Amino acid sequence: MEARMKNPAAIIPAAMKPIMELMKAAQSQGLPPELLELVHLRVSQINGCSPCVDSGLKSLRKLGESDERIGLVSAWREAPYYTDAERAALELAEASTRLADRADAVSDEVWDNAADHFDEKQLASILLMTAVTNLFNRLNAPVRQIAGSW
């Protein structure tokens, strides 16, 4: 596989700064970085974005996450390696990524479950991480960004 061009945010540097500021804002609300990286990895898996899956995997390894927690995030519902709070965050991230899959994309049940574990700023953080990840996924896919090339 060969990239069609660089990531659009790299080509237009004025775009990269605000995107990175959004990422920093998402990471500023006291949530464990491991949780936000699990969200990033899961969203990137759903979207099939190999560069973001690659970066998520590497980030989680740097944070000291186990192979089980990294490798089984795509099966988080069935795997015993995640806390209830992490499950709620992953469920919210999945629903927020798969907006077209159902009429009520983020059901009250999904929202209420996440709200039981996180305050409003933390929920905003999870949603921002999900949105920024989706943005990068949608920039990488059309240009066929190569995993590991960032």
QUIMOUR-V492984 format. One record per helix or strand of 2 or more residues. SS is the DSSP state (helix for helix, strand for strand). FROM is the first residue (numbers start at 1). LEN is the number of residues. If there is no record, write none. Layout:
BEGIN
ss/from/len
SS/FROM/LEN
SS/FROM/LEN
END
This chain:
BEGIN
ss/from/len
helix/8/4
helix/13/14
helix/33/15
helix/50/13
helix/67/5
helix/73/3
helix/84/14
helix/99/3
helix/108/10
helix/120/24
END
